[in-house]
């Protein structure tokens, strides 16, 4: 079976590639292979690809603040490119897997996690382009899976975890917001759940197509998560990383507005695919339990 995987050098794409190539022929492409902002070139390249059995789109414009300054680039990658891929999947009569974000919701809640049926209310350019991508794939394809994700982190790409390490390696105490509610998820576990669904499809299991939330349970704040990272690093390697400083969201003045509450209810995924991601804290402890100290630095050294 041959799978087209886009976004191979991104955080999720890298991990999906690593796991998928164990059992499938993976045609993996990244920004160095195809410019997803050049939609005409993307259309031409996708059309020329050999026979495919599945498309997995992990390519995305994820810098929310930069998207405010480059809305056309964000739209090209997060919406136009998604439509191009979906159109080609429909032409080839194959399914497509796509990834979205908890940012598609307003974040005005304070207690009840968002479900798949809740209404969109994007508050940033990045979020709006992700909503557009979701809607376009729905219109084009019947056999698709869109997984909305939350707070991915790991060691192979720039993310919250590596940014905290990088800041502290310079001897600085990062300023981290303490008034947002999040649920961090370790990228390898998320990728593992997605690959399990792909396995089920190729084994002939009937797949309930549609949109799913894929996140572990529990909640924390970015500041508490950053503090836990520093505590764990200091405990494991006897360091003296300075702890993060709490700050209110409004004082950071980021270009893009973040949802104050972004928890996702994954009951639908858990029930239909009979698989559940661990609580965010359990994921974090598992992550550190198997972490190679040689791979700790943000710059990969």
N, C-alpha and C positions, 0 to 999 in steps of 0.2 A: 504494500500500500504506500502511495506517495502523498505526502502532505506538504502543502505550501505554507511556510511559516514566515510571516513578516515581522519586522522589528527584532531581529535576532540579537542585536547588541544591547537592547534595552534590558531593564531589570527583569521583567517577566519573560521577555522573549529569550534571553540567555538561558534562563532556567528551564523553560519549556523545550528549547533545543536540546539541552543536555539530557533531559529525561526522555524525549520522544525518539531521539536517534538510537536508543537502545533497542527499539522494537520496530521502527519504521524507516522508510526512506524519506528523509526530510530535505526538501528544497528550501533552504533558509536564506532570506534576503534581509538586508538592512539598509540604512541610509547611504552607506558607501556603495551599494549596488544599484539602488533605485532612488531617485529623488521623488519623494511622495508629494512634494509641493508642486512639482511639474506634472499635473494630472494627465496631460496629453502623452508624455513619455511613459507614465505609469500604465496607462491604458494599452499602449503599444507593447510594452514589455510583458504585461500579464497575458495578453493575447498570444504571444509567442511561446509561452511556457508549455512543456510537454503535458501528457495526460496527468491529471490530478484526481485524487479521491476525496480530498478534504482541504479546505482553506482555514488557517488559523491566523487571525489578524491581531498581532500584539504590538503593531506600530501605533504610536500616538504622540501627539504634541502635548507634553505633560507639564511644562513649566507654566503654571497658572499666571504668575506675575508677568512673564514675558509675553504671554498671549494677549494681555491688555495692550501691549505695544505693537504686537504683530498679529492682529486679528485675522488677516487674510491667510497667513501661513497656518495658523491654528485651524481655520476652517478647511483649508485644503487637505490637511492630514487627518483631522478628526471627523470630517464629514464627507468631503468630495471623494477622498481616497476610499473611504468605506463603501460609498455607493458604487465606485468603479469595481472594487473587489466583489461586492455582492452581485452586481450585474454579470460579471464573468462567471461567478459560481452558478448563477441561474442558467446561463448559456450552456455551461458544462453539465448542469443537472447534478451538482454536488452540494453538500451542506457547507456552512461557514460558521466558525466560532469567532466571536468578537468580545472585546472587553470595554466596559464602561466604568463609571465611578460613582461614589456616594455624593459627589458634588452636584449631581443633577437635582438634588433636593435643597430646599431653602435652609434647613438647619434651625428653623424657628421652634422646633419641639424641645422638650426638656426631659422626656422620660421614655416614650414608646418608640422603639426602633422602626425605621421605614420599611414598608413592605413593597413588593414589586408593583402592586396596584395603586400605590400612592401617586398623586399628581406631580409632574415635574415643576420645579420652581428654581431654575438656575440663577445664580447671583453674580456670575463672572463670564467673561468671554470664553474661557476654557470650558466651563460647565455648559454653556449654551452650545458650543460646537460638539460636545459629547452627546447632548440631547439630540442634536440634528443627526449625528451619526446613527444613534439608536433608531430614530424614526425612519431614516432612509433604508436601513437594512430590513426593517419590518415591512416596508412597502414593496420591496423587491423580492425577498425570499420567503418561502414557507418553511424550509428546513434551515433554521439558524439557532444558535445559542448565544445569547448576550449575557455575560457574567459581569455584574456590577461588583467592584472590589473596593476595599477600604484599607488605607494605611500600610501599603506594602513596604517591607524593609528587608535588607539582607546585607551581604558584603561585596557583591559584584557590580554594583552600580551606585551612582549618587542617589541617596535617599536620606530619610531622617536619621537613621542610625549612623551612617557614615559621616553625615554632617556634624553630629554631636561629637564623634571621635575626632574629626579633623579640627574642630574648634578647640577641643580640650588638649589636643597634642600641641597646640600653639600656646597653651597655658592660659587660655581665656575661659571665662564663665559665660556660656551662651545665654542669651535672653530668650526664654521660651514661654509661649502663652499658657496660661493656666485657667482660661475660661472657655475652652473648647472641650467637647466630649468626643472621644475617638475610640476606635478598637483596632490596634495595630495587628497586622498579619504577616507572618514570616513567608516570604515569597516561595521557597521550595515546597512548603505544605500546600499553598494555593495551587501551584503548578501540578503537584501530585494529584490533587483532586480533579483538576481539569483533564489530565492524562488518563485518569481512571474512567472518566466519561467517554473520552475518545476510544479507549479500549473496549468499552461496552458497545459503542457504535459498531466498531469493526468486528466484534464477536457476534453481531447480529441482534443485539438486544434492542427492543423498541425504545426509541428516545423521545421523551416528551419535549418537543422543541419550544423555544420561547426565551423569556428573560428570567434570570435568577440572581438573587443576592448570594454572594459567596464570601462569608466572613465568620471568624470565630466569635464566641460570645464574650460577655463582660465589657467593661468600659474603664477608661482612664482619661487623663488629660495629657497633652503633649509635654507639659512640664514634669508631671509625675513619671511619664515614660522616660524622659531624658534623665531624670534623677536615678531611676532604676538602672539605666544603662551605665551611668557613672559608678554607682555602687557596685554593680557586678564586675565591671572592669577592674576597679580597685581591689575587690576581694580576690579575684582570680590571679591577678598579676602583681599585686602589691604596689600598685601605682598610687598616685595622689592627685587624680583628676579633680579639678575644681567643679563643684556642683552648679547646675544651671540656676539662673535667676528667674523667678516668676515675673510675668509681665502681662498686662491686659491686651487683648487683641487690638483695640483701638489705638494703643500707644505705639504699636509696631508700624502702622501706616503702610501696609503692603499694598501693592497695586491692585491685586485681586482680592475680592472679599471671600473669606472662607466660611463655611457653615459652622455655627457654634455647636450644633449637635448633628452627628453624622453616622449614627449607629444603623446597621442594616440587619433586618430580620431574615435569617437564612433558613427558616422553617421549610419553605417550599423545596429548596435544594436538598436539605437534609432528608425530607420525606420521600421525594421522588427518586433520588439517586442513592438513598440509604448510606449516606456518608456525612460526617459532621466534622468540621474543623474544630480543634480544641479551643478552649478559652484562651484569650490573648496572652494571659500571664503564663499559662501552661506552654503555649507556643514559644514564648520568650525563654523560659527555662530550658526547653528542649533545644532551642537555638544555641544557647550558650553551652549546653552540655556537650554538643558536638562540634563546637567552634574550634578551628585550628588557630592557635595564637599567632602563627606566622602570617595569617591573612587579616590582621586586625586593622591595619592602617587604611585611611580613606583613599590614599593614592595607590593602593595595591602593592606596596613594597613589604 
